[in-house]
Amino acid sequence: MSNNYTHIDTEFDREHIWHPYTSMLNPLPNYPVTHAEGTRIYLQSGEALIDGMASWWSALHGYNHPQLNEALQSQSNNMSHVMFGGITHAPAVELCKKLVAMTPKALDKVFLADGGSVSVEVAIKMAVQYWYSQGHKQKHKLMTPQKGYHGDTFAAMSVCDPVNSMHSMYRGFLPEQIFVPPPRSRFHERFDAEEAHTLEQYFAKHHHEVAAFIIEPIVQNAGGMNFYHPDYLKTVRQLCDRYEILLICDEIATGFGRTGTLFAVEHADITPDIMCVGKALTGGYMTLAATLTTSHVARGICEGEAGVLMHGPTFMGNPLACAVANKSLELLLDNNWQGQINDIHHWLGALERCRELAAVVDVRRLGAIGVVELNSAVDVAKIQQFFVSQGVWIRPFGKLIYLMPPFVSSENDIQRLATAIYDAIAQGHY
């Protein structure tokens, strides 16, 4: 049987394959893709679509990149996978060296995980096990802002927004966490000191039972694309120190340059106790994530009765994924990522004219993220069909039409994506 897949059976797909957040009774349309190259996604029907999503924010360098291809193929000739228990290998060691070197200085212990949600699960386990090992078994809850998103597995889901998420369906099964008001002060505006006062009230009341505060630094992503003030994050760091609570920063969506700094915590000049990275780590090629922590936390965990961190995925440290991640991080640094982000941020200014449309509530951008917020939720199937007809791939959610394009996008790419968004709203295709 040939490995060249020339035809996609869309009827079988529709009847039997469950896609993300899609009904099996009345599924959203799925557009069959045959291949992708650079910033273009090619459909079976012949259209070439400019990618505005970077495959859910992961494909920083575009598609079918020759150096990433070579890294994958070369590693596959040596070994595709070996268990990470009792074994190590050069791709994993080199990747962890890179991560320790590029993340905040104190983060010098690395746990390689399968994907983003798993890295959050690991971070939560680290925090809870740390306090358990230190004799504070009552510190087993998480505190987190409303409107956050940290993944779809159960511990991660328990710290997602309690209103606009899956909490209600799993009430009684999900751990009950402590939610604080979402950040209100916007990134480019003045910080409201009242937010710090409110936060401290929660810390003072709950610190005896809280293991960690978990937050997406600077950008609450799937919870509403909220770009908040760095002083909010600084305040959280200060309160965690004051009330002996660990700080977990979820950089899965924001890491590796997306917000304009290499990691979003740099906007606030803080170092978390635990940090999660993923998505863009392999340039969109393979599933891989990492949870980094400090020597202090690692030592505290291992001083307990278990003596080890109680987690170990089958595909932890997968050599193929690590090899591609190494090359992707090299490309990120070699390609002047900061110049790429600055250009995209400037070009995303093309979204500003959407402000003139009555349906638009807000337009905002930060780094290589552009958001147009509407006054009502979009019809995903309807607007997606229009976008495809315009030769672009954009996947809105709720009231938000947003762009997180590959870093290699051109000015023309961004202009066409922005024009398609304007036309979709102006012409009522939503």
N, C-alpha and C positions, 0 to 999 in steps of 0.2 A: 504493500500500500504506500502511495506517495505521501510525503510530508508537505507537499505544496497544496495548501488548501485553496482551491480555486472557486468553490461554491459554498455559500452559507445557507443552510436550511432554515429560513426564517419561520416557517410554519412550525417546525419542531421546537424551535426556540420559544415561540409564543406559547405553545401548549405545555411545555415541559420544564423550561428553565426559569428559575426565579431570579430576577434581577434586583438590585438594591432598592428598597423602599417602593416596590411595585406590586400591585395586586395580581394574583393569578386569575381572578375573575374577569377583570377588565384591564389588562396590562397596558402600561404606556408603550408607545412604539419604540422599537430598538432598531437603530440604523446599522446595517451590516457593513463592517469595515474589513477591507482586504489587506491594507498595509498603511504604514505611516512613514513619513520622511520629513526631516527638518521640523517645521511648524505646521505641516499639512497632514491631515487625516483623510484617507482615500476610501470612498464608499464603493460597494459592489456595483452600484448603479452608475459609477463613473465620476461623481462629483469629488472635488478636492476642497476640504474644509480647513480654514485657518483655525487652529486650536487656541481658544482663549482660556482653557482650564488647566493646561499642563497635566492632563490626566489626574484630576483631583490634586493639583498643586505639586506633583512629584517630578514631572519630566522637565527638569530645568534646562537641559541641553538639547531639547527637541528629541526627535525620533530617529532611529536607525543611525545612530552616531558611530562613525567608523572606529573611534578609539574605545568606546564602550563595548561595541561589538567584539573587537579584538580581545579586550580584557576577559569577556565572557567566554569566548571560544578558546582562548589560550588556557584559562583555568580549567575548562571542561576536559582538556586533554590530560591534565594532571589528576584531578579528582573533582567530582561534582559535589560530593558530600562525604563527610565522616562525622561520627558523633563527637560532641564537644566534651563529653565526660571522659576525663583521663587522657585526652588528646588535645594538642594545639597545632596550629599551622600558620604559615607566614601571612596569608591574606588577613586573618583575624588579628594577628599581632600588629601588623602594619596599620590596619584600620583603627585599632584602639589607640595606637600612638598618635595618629592624626587627630582623633577626637579629643584626646587629652590635651594636645597642643593647641587646638583651635577654640575650645570651650573655656569658660572662666577658670582661672588658675586652680582653685581649690578642688575642682571636680576631677579627681584622678583615679577613680575606680569605675570600670565600665562593665556593664552586663548587656550582652548582645541578645536581642529578642527577635521574635518572628515578624512582628508588625506593631503598628502604633498602639492599638488597644492593649496588646500584651505588655508593651513597655510601660503603660500606665498601671496595669495590674501589678507589675514588678515594683514600680515606684511605691504604690500603696502598701504592698507587702513589706518593702524595705522600711517604711515609716512605722508601720504597726509593729513589726518584729523588733525594730530598734528599741522602742519604748518597752515592749514585753521583756526584751533581754536586759534592760536596765531596771527591771523591777516595777515598772509603772503599767501594769496590765490594764488599768482603767482607761489609759489613753489609746483608744482604738477607733475613734471616729475621725472623719474628715470634715474640714470646713472649706467652703468654696463659694464663690459668687454665683448668684442666679445668672442665667443666660450663657452659661458655659457649656462646652462640649468636649468630652475626653474619650469617646469611643463607645462601641456597642456591646462589649463584654460586660459582665455583671457588676464588678467593682467599679469599672470605668463609668458604666451607665448610672451608677448610684450618685455620681458627682456631676452628672449633666443637669441642665436646667430642669427643675422639678415641674414646671408648667408646660413648656413646649418641648417635651421629650417623651420617653416611654414609661415614665415613673408610674402613671396611673394604672397601666396594665399589669405591672409587676409589683404593685404595692403588697406588702406582707412578705415578699421574697427578697426584694432589694434591701440592703442595709440602709437604715435611715441616717442621713448625714445632716450637717448643720449648714444652712444656706444664709449668706449675707446678701444685702442689696447689691445689685450689679454696679460696676463703675459708671459714674455719670459724667464726670468731667472729661471733656473730649481732648484728644491728643494735642491739638494746636491751640487750645484755649486755656484759661486760668484754672488752676486746681482749686476746688471748693474744699476748704479745710473741714467743713462739716462732715465730709466723707470719712476723714481720718477719725473724727470723734465717734461716728457711728460704728466704724470698724472696731475701735478699741472697746466699745461696750460689748460686742460679741466675744472678743478675745477674753475680756475680764470674766464674763459669765461662763464661758465654756472651756477655757484652757485646760482644766483638770482632766477633761475627757477627750481632748483633741490630740491626735498624733501628728497631723500635718494639715497645712493649708495648701490646696492645689488650685492653680490658676494658669490660664493661657496668658503669657506675658504680652501686654500692649494691645493685642487684637483678640477679642472674643470672636472666633471664626464662625462655625456653623450655628452658633447661638444668636447671630444677628450682625456679624461683621462690625462689631463695636470697636472703634479705635479709641482707647482711653488714655488718660494722662499718665505719664511715667511716675508722677508723684504718688499715685495710687499704689503702684507696685513698690515704690520705696517705702511707703507707709506699712504695707503688708510685711516687708522684710524686717522693718524695725519692730513691729509688734510680735512677729514670730520669735525674734531674739528675746524680747522683753518677757514674753509669756511662755518660753520654752516649748515652742511648737516648730516642727520642721516645715520648710517651705519646698514644695514641689512645683517646678515650672514646666508646663507642657509645651515644648517648642516643636511639636510634631509638624504643625502647619507653618509656624513662623520662622523656623530655623533655616540656616544656610542662605541668608541674605534677603529673604522675601520682604521684610519690613524696612529695609534700608541699612540695617546693621547686620553683622553676621548672625548674631542671635538677638532676639528681641529684648532680652534682659539687659543688653548693653545700653538701651535707651534710658534705663533707670540707674545704670551703673551699680547693679546688685549681682550677687552670686547666690543662687538657690542652694539648698542642701541636696536636692535631687533634681535632675533634669532629664526629660524625655526628648529624644529626637527620632525622626522617622521620615516618612513620605519622600522628601527629596534626597535622602541619604544615598540612594543608588541611582539617582537621576531618572527614576521611573522604570528601571529595568527589572528589579527583583524586589520581593517583599523582605524588608529588613528594618529593624529599629534598634535603639540602644537606650539604656537607662544609666546615667552617670551619677555618681555620688561622691562624697568626700571621704577621706580616710577616717575622719571622726565617726561618721555614720557607719561605715563598713566595719570598723573596729567594734563599735557598740553592738552591732548585730551579732558579730561572731563571738562576742564575750558571753552570750546567752547559752542556755542549756542545749539548744539545737547545734550551735557552733557553726552553722552554715546558713546561707540564704535559701529558703525553702522554695526553690523554683528551678526548673531545668527543661526547656522546650526541646523536642526532638531535633528540630532544625536550627537550634541555637548555633550561631557562628558559622552558618553555611558558607563554604569556601567560594562558591560561585557568587553569591550575593556580596560577600566581603571584597572579592576581587573587583567587582564592578563598582562598589562603593569607593574603593581606593582611587580608581581612575576618575570617577565622577567628582570627588573632592579635589583631585589634582586639577581637573578641568575648571572647576569653580574658581580656584585661586589663580590659575594661569590666564583665564579669560577676562580678568578685570571685572569681577562680578559687581563691584560697586559702580563702575561706569555703566554697566548694563542696566542696573537698577535705576540709576539716576536718569538714564535715557527713557526707560519705560515709564517712570513716574512723570516725567515731563510730557511724554506723548499721551499719557492717560488724561491729561488736561482736556483732550478732545471730548471727554464725557461731560464737561461742564455745561455745554449747551443744553443738556437734558433738563437743566433747572427751569428752562422756560416752559416746559410741558406741565399741564395741570395735574397729571397723575403722579408727578414726581415729588416726593417729600424731601429727599436729600441726595446730594452727590458728594462722595468723599473718596480720598485716595491716600495711600501711605505706602511708600516703597513701590513694589511692583504689584499692588493691589488696587483695583478700582471698583467702586460700588455705586450703583444707582438704586435707591430705595423708593419703592412705589407706595401708594396709599392703600393698596389691596394686593392680595396674593395673586400671582400669575397662574394662568392655565399652562402648565409645563408642556403638555403635548402640543398645544396650539402655537406657543411661542417658539418651541423647538423646531417645529415644521417651518416656520418662517425663517428662522436663523439658517437652517440647512439650505433653504431656497436662496439665501443671500451668500452662501459659500463660507459660513462660519460655524464653529462649534462652541456654543455657550450653554451652560446648564444652570438655570436659575433655581432658587428655592425660596418658598414663601413669598415675601414681598421684595426680595432682593435679586437684582440682576447684577452679577459681578464678574470681574475679570481677574484671573491670576495666570497670566500667560507664561510660556517658557521664557527664560532669560535671553534666548537667542532671537526673540521676535524682532521684526523690523518696524520702522515707523509706519510703513504702509500696512503691515499686519494690524497694528494697534488702531490705526485710523479706520480700517475696514470693520474691525470689531466694534469700535465706538459708534460708527455710522449705523451699523446693523441694530445696535441697541436703541439708538435714537429713533430710527425708522419703525422699529417694532412697537415702541410706545406711541409715537406720533400717529401711526396708522392703525392703532388698535389691535395689533396682533398678539395680545396678551390676555 
